Amino acid sequence: MKRRILMIDDDRIQFRLVQGLFKNFRGELFELEWAATYEEGLAKLLEGQHAACLLDYQLGPRNGLELIRTAMANGVRMPIVFLTAESSELVDIEAMHAGALDYLVKSEISSRTLERSLRYALKLSDTLQALRKLATHDQLTSLLNRREFDRILAEEKERSRRFGHPFALVLVDIDHFKRVNDTYGHPVGDLVLQEVACRMTRGLRDVDRAARFGGEEFALIIMQADRTVALQAAQRACAAVESAPISIEGGPELRVTVSAGAAALPDDAVTGPDLVAAADKALYAAKSRGRNRAVAFYGL
């Protein structure tokens, strides 16, 4: 299947020339699509349906540098190759600082240089994406790590303050997890952590976030959620984990349960740390009441 490449350029003739160069590629074949204006190009970048983008420096009264910055600010991580009629080192540096992964002068482009540039940008983008995941995700469970959790919590707290949108936090802890490690060893414990993480996240919406909070404890950030929704999310997490034994290949079937504590902002807390403290207090109450249950902070 051909990978789709987006070209943003206000010159139809230039698009046809590049389209012709694509036909002479020797390796993987790509499908070139065109956006003729700044606005159309930005809309297609935000859709995220292309593998890479060829972006012209001059787009009518606006320029490609502005477009890159706007796209990046909106979360676009598509590899971008900058095209310009100017052979200027300053433009080169500005393009790279804005977020482009390579730079080509239009008068010097050939099928070979264009193909090489696209492959380089795609490979570099894959590498950067892998590095970003290592920096923000827990290696064992593939959930967000504690650092990324703290960042998102602060971000959502600020968003809640500005727009008045509530959100909730659920802290989840595996019951008697130490027994699993002590009885079956840490490799089995790791498998249990992975399966619990998988079961808890199946019921989350795309906008919600799940993180490994530490050890056998997890955190769920539930967007646009009040106290009632927070408790329901905590109850679903408990039910999902308890729904069936965890099968260990060549080993036992383990019945695993979790306890969960829920709190919402601004109902139960004013700051991010206060929200964590409230959810943690609810989690402690769930443990004290016999485990394998969800407790809300407002019910204490």
JOMO-V967351 format. One record per residue. N is the residue number from 1. PHI is phi in whole degrees, 0 to 359 (* if undefined). Layout:
((N PHI) (N PHI))
This chain:
((1 *) (2 290) (3 276) (4 274) (5 245) (6 262) (7 246) (8 250) (9 202) (10 275) (11 248) (12 297) (13 297) (14 297) (15 299) (16 295) (17 297) (18 293) (19 302) (20 294) (21 296) (22 300) (23 292) (24 260) (25 297) (26 264) (27 258) (28 298) (29 268) (30 240) (31 251) (32 266) (33 239) (34 237) (35 234) (36 265) (37 230) (38 304) (39 295) (40 294) (41 296) (42 298) (43 299) (44 289) (45 297) (46 292) (47 292) (48 68) (49 261) (50 241) (51 281) (52 200) (53 225) (54 258) (55 238) (56 284) (57 292) (58 253) (59 236) (60 64) (61 283) (62 246) (63 229) (64 293) (65 299) (66 297) (67 294) (68 300) (69 298) (70 295) (71 296) (72 297) (73 296) (74 261) (75 89) (76 288) (77 240) (78 294) (79 295) (80 238) (81 253) (82 273) (83 243) (84 211) (85 277) (86 264) (87 265) (88 239) (89 296) (90 296) (91 297) (92 305) (93 295) (94 298) (95 296) (96 293) (97 295) (98 288) (99 130) (100 291) (101 261) (102 203) (103 212) (104 227) (105 271) (106 305) (107 292) (108 252) (109 284) (110 229) (111 303) (112 294) (113 290) (114 291) (115 296) (116 298) (117 295) (118 296) (119 295) (120 298) (121 296) (122 294) (123 293) (124 296) (125 298) (126 299) (127 295) (128 295) (129 296) (130 296) (131 293) (132 296) (133 293) (134 299) (135 282) (136 242) (137 238) (138 285) (139 294) (140 285) (141 260) (142 68) (143 281) (144 300) (145 271) (146 296) (147 298) (148 290) (149 301) (150 300) (151 295) (152 293) (153 300) (154 296) (155 295) (156 289) (157 298) (158 294) (159 297) (160 297) (161 295) (162 285) (163 247) (164 74) (165 270) (166 284) (167 209) (168 235) (169 232) (170 240) (171 259) (172 235) (173 231) (174 287) (175 289) (176 51) (177 295) (178 301) (179 297) (180 298) (181 297) (182 291) (183 274) (184 247) (185 98) (186 293) (187 301) (188 292) (189 301) (190 296) (191 295) (192 295) (193 301) (194 295) (195 290) (196 298) (197 301) (198 295) (199 294) (200 293) (201 275) (202 299) (203 270) (204 277) (205 282) (206 299) (207 280) (208 281) (209 230) (210 235) (211 223) (212 273) (213 283) (214 158) (215 58) (216 259) (217 248) (218 236) (219 229) (220 241) (221 263) (222 255) (223 285) (224 51) (225 231) (226 262) (227 302) (228 296) (229 295) (230 299) (231 294) (232 298) (233 296) (234 295) (235 294) (236 295) (237 298) (238 298) (239 294) (240 296) (241 290) (242 280) (243 300) (244 202) (245 298) (246 269) (247 273) (248 254) (249 302) (250 73) (251 220) (252 278) (253 259) (254 252) (255 270) (256 243) (257 232) (258 228) (259 246) (260 221) (261 237) (262 237) (263 210) (264 230) (265 243) (266 262) (267 300) (268 249) (269 202) (270 252) (271 243) (272 300) (273 301) (274 295) (275 294) (276 299) (277 296) (278 293) (279 295) (280 294) (281 296) (282 294) (283 298) (284 299) (285 295) (286 297) (287 296) (288 293) (289 270) (290 118) (291 67) (292 52) (293 199) (294 245) (295 229) (296 261) (297 299) (298 289) (299 269) (300 283))
